[in-house]
Amino acid sequence: MKKTLALVLAALMTAGMTTVAFADATNDNSLEVTLVDVTDGNYLYVDANDDGRFGSADDKFTTNNGTEHLSGAIAIAKPTADKVPTSVDLSVVKGGKKVAIPLLDEHGNKITEKDDVRRTKVKAEWKVGDLEEKPEIEFVKIGDEYVYAVTFTLPEAAETKTTDLAGSISVYESSSQLKDDYNDKELVTLNFGSEYGYKVEEFDKVTDWNKVEVVDFDGIEDVETMSFGDDFEFEVDLAGQGKLNLKWNSDFNKEFAAMYDYANIDFINFVKEPSFNKNGVAYIYADEDAYIYEVTADGAKEISGLKWDEDYEAWTFKTRTLKSYAISDVELTEKTVTEDDSSSTTEDGGKKNPDTGR
């Protein structure tokens, strides 16, 4: 789901029909609370950085189709001439993210007063799939202001496939507003549909390993090498492998680095720790005098079998599971022990790791 985020909102009729239908429209309507304004539509906000706020600069994300969305804001189209509720396509949204749709008053302004939504309720009807918790009306921060909004969280998508969710969400004061023939249904209801989650790339079609997450290796019978940035390669027999989530980054791990404030450290992080069905050879292209460790929550861990390869001018080791790795300019005190626990232990409980670097 993994698991780049986006919502593509499709207008259902042509622009020409829309212009004719709303030529005389204003921001005013007879409803006190709506999800969509007749002239300006609305926005749906994604809490991309999971901090409980919406519309902030850190909520920027790029979807599976390569579209960048600033502040996590996705435009909701205004109603079309046939008065069908706007459709929200979730096909490029990662699972597990919370979204917020601001409630609007009859003039198209965001609602900030509790009394204005006291009688407002929200209902979801899912034809395919479901949410773990029902949508609700919350007072949330969007950008620089607190407003009332309909919020809900997409279920976690499976790591190697998309998930179906189709249905609608409506806000209402009386049950008559939920009927299909309700005159202003397009202002109080949003339709949701399609798949969401992770885009799966076929191995033979991957041209840039820096831009993929889930890869389908079905049908591959050879030993292949995958390159992740300029510093990491993995060579493995892919026969019978199937799908894996290979999401990775080189983000700085502040918590880990804080344990070793005397060192300059670079990181290679495989977010989902993908495990292959066979051992492969990992190549980390760092200086010969560098020190290489596995990153754990407790600190640096020795990598079993790590050695310098003169031919490749890289540090190599065998593994079937890709994790997170630290490249340090100095030796780090190890906080954890290797699985075979074959080397000596220092007085402070760390393990000496003379073979890890140099």
Long-range contacts (C-beta under 8 A, 24 or more apart in sequence): 1-93, 1-94, 1-95, 1-96, 1-156, 1-157, 1-158, 1-159, 1-162, 1-163, 1-196, 1-197, 1-198, 2-94, 2-95, 2-157, 2-159, 2-197, 2-198, 2-213, 2-214, 2-245, 2-247, 2-271, 2-272, 3-94, 3-95, 3-96, 3-156, 3-157, 3-158, 3-159, 3-197, 3-198, 3-213, 3-214, 3-245, 3-247, 3-272, 4-61, 4-62, 4-63, 4-64, 4-92, 4-94, 4-213, 5-46, 5-48, 5-61, 5-62, 5-63, 5-69, 5-72, 5-92, 5-93, 5-94, 5-97, 6-61, 6-62, 6-63, 6-64, 6-65, 6-67, 6-69, 6-74, 6-92, 6-93, 7-44, 7-46, 7-74, 7-88, 7-89, 7-90, 7-92, 7-93, 7-99, 8-65, 8-67, 8-74, 8-89, 8-91, 8-92, 9-44, 9-74, 9-75, 9-76, 9-77, 9-86, 9-87, 9-88, 9-89, 10-77, 10-87, 10-89, 11-77, 11-80, 11-86, 12-80, 12-82, 12-84, 12-86, 12-87, 13-80, 13-81, 13-82, 17-80, 17-81, 17-82, 18-78, 18-80, 18-81, 20-81, 21-80, 21-81, 22-78, 22-81, 27-107, 27-108, 28-106, 28-107, 29-106, 29-184, 29-187, 30-106, 30-184, 31-106, 31-184, 31-187, 31-188, 32-105, 32-106, 32-116, 32-173, 33-103, 33-104, 33-105, 33-111, 33-116, 33-117, 33-120, 33-171, 33-173, 33-188, 34-103, 34-104, 34-105, 34-106, 34-171, 34-184, 34-187, 34-188, 35-76, 35-101, 35-103, 35-104, 35-150, 35-169, 35-170, 35-171, 35-187, 35-188, 35-189, 35-190, 36-76, 36-78, 36-79, 36-85, 36-86, 36-104, 36-186, 36-187, 36-188, 36-190, 37-78, 37-104, 37-108, 37-187, 38-78, 38-79, 38-108, 38-187, 39-78, 39-108, 40-78, 40-108, 41-75, 41-76, 41-77, 41-78, 41-86, 42-76, 42-101, 42-102, 42-104, 43-73, 43-74, 43-75, 43-76, 43-101, 43-102, 44-73, 44-74, 44-76, 44-88, 44-99, 44-100, 44-101, 45-71, 45-72, 45-73, 45-74, 45-99, 45-100, 45-101, 45-102, 45-142, 45-149, 46-72, 46-74, 46-93, 46-97, 46-98, 46-99, 47-72, 47-97, 47-98, 47-99, 47-100, 48-72, 48-97, 50-97, 50-98, 52-98, 52-140, 53-140, 53-141, 53-142, 54-100, 54-140, 54-141, 54-142, 54-143, 54-149, 55-141, 55-142, 55-143, 56-143, 63-92, 63-93, 64-92, 64-198, 64-199, 65-92, 65-199, 67-92, 71-143, 76-101, 76-190, 79-186, 79-187, 80-186, 83-185, 83-186, 84-186, 84-191, 85-168, 85-185, 85-186, 85-189, 85-190, 85-191, 86-186, 86-190, 86-191, 87-190, 87-191, 87-192, 87-193, 88-190, 88-191, 88-192, 88-193, 89-193, 89-194, 90-154, 90-165, 90-192, 90-193, 90-194, 90-195, 90-196, 91-162, 91-194, 91-195, 91-196, 92-196, 92-199, 93-154, 93-196, 93-197, 94-154, 94-157, 94-196, 94-197, 94-198, 95-154, 95-155, 95-156, 95-157, 95-163, 95-196, 95-197, 96-153, 96-154, 96-155, 96-156, 96-157, 97-153, 97-154, 98-151, 98-152, 98-153, 98-154, 99-151, 99-152, 99-153, 99-154, 100-138, 100-140, 100-142, 100-149, 100-150, 100-151, 101-149, 101-150, 101-151, 101-169, 101-190, 102-142, 102-147, 102-148, 102-149, 103-137, 103-147, 103-148, 103-149, 103-150, 103-171, 110-142, 110-145, 110-147, 110-148, 111-147, 111-148, 112-145, 112-146, 112-147, 112-148, 114-139, 114-148, 116-148, 117-148, 119-173, 120-171, 120-172, 120-173, 121-171, 121-172, 121-173, 122-150, 122-169, 122-170, 122-171, 122-172, 123-169, 123-170, 123-172, 123-178, 124-152, 124-167, 124-168, 124-169, 124-170, 125-167, 125-168, 125-170, 126-165, 126-166, 126-167, 127-166, 127-167, 128-164, 128-165, 128-166, 128-167, 129-155, 129-163, 129-164, 129-165, 129-166, 129-167, 130-155, 130-165, 131-155, 131-165, 135-169, 137-171, 154-196, 157-196, 157-197, 157-198, 158-197, 158-198, 159-198, 159-214, 159-245, 159-272, 160-198, 160-200, 160-214, 160-243, 160-244, 160-245, 161-197, 161-198, 161-200, 161-214, 161-243, 162-195, 162-196, 162-197, 162-198, 162-199, 162-200, 163-195, 163-196, 163-197, 164-194, 164-195, 165-192, 165-193, 165-194, 165-195, 165-196, 166-192, 166-193, 166-194, 167-191, 167-192, 167-193, 168-192, 198-245, 200-243, 203-238, 209-246, 212-246, 213-245, 213-246, 213-247, 214-243, 214-244, 214-245, 214-246, 215-243, 215-244, 215-246, 216-242, 216-243, 217-241, 217-242, 217-243, 217-244, 218-242, 218-243, 228-268, 229-268, 230-285, 231-266, 231-268, 231-284, 231-285, 231-286, 231-327, 232-268, 232-282, 232-283, 232-284, 232-285, 232-325, 233-282, 233-283, 233-285, 233-314, 234-280, 234-281, 234-282, 234-283, 234-322, 235-280, 235-281, 235-283, 236-276, 236-278, 236-279, 236-280, 236-281, 236-320, 237-278, 237-280, 238-276, 239-278, 240-277, 241-276, 241-277, 242-277, 244-274, 244-275, 244-276, 245-271, 245-272, 245-274, 246-270, 246-272, 246-274, 246-322, 247-271, 247-272, 248-322, 253-295, 253-324, 253-326, 255-297, 256-295, 256-299, 256-300, 256-326, 259-299, 259-300, 259-335, 260-299, 260-300, 260-328, 260-332, 260-333, 262-330, 263-328, 263-329, 263-330, 263-332, 264-328, 264-329, 264-330, 265-326, 265-327, 265-328, 265-329, 266-326, 266-327, 267-295, 267-324, 267-325, 267-326, 267-327, 268-324, 268-325, 268-327, 269-295, 269-324, 269-325, 270-322, 270-323, 270-324, 273-321, 273-322, 273-323, 274-321, 274-322, 275-320, 275-321, 275-322, 276-320, 276-321, 277-320, 278-320, 279-318, 279-319, 279-320, 280-318, 280-319, 280-320, 281-316, 281-317, 281-318, 282-316, 282-317, 282-318, 282-319, 282-322, 283-309, 283-312, 283-314, 283-315, 283-316, 284-314, 284-315, 284-316, 284-325, 284-327, 285-312, 285-313, 285-314, 285-315, 286-314, 286-315, 286-327, 288-313, 288-358, 289-357, 289-358, 290-315, 290-327, 290-328, 290-329, 290-357, 291-327, 291-328, 291-329, 291-330, 291-331, 291-332, 291-353, 291-356, 291-357, 291-358, 292-325, 292-326, 292-327, 292-328, 292-356, 292-357, 293-325, 293-326, 293-328, 293-332, 293-334, 293-353, 293-356, 294-323, 294-324, 294-325, 294-326, 295-323, 295-324, 295-325, 295-326, 296-335, 296-336, 298-335, 298-336, 299-332, 299-333, 299-334, 299-335, 299-336, 300-326, 300-328, 300-332, 300-333, 300-334, 300-335, 300-336, 300-353, 301-334, 301-335, 301-336, 301-337, 301-338, 302-334, 302-337, 302-338, 302-343, 302-351, 302-353, 302-355, 302-356, 303-356, 304-338, 304-339, 304-340, 306-355, 306-356, 307-355, 308-358, 328-357, 331-356, 331-357
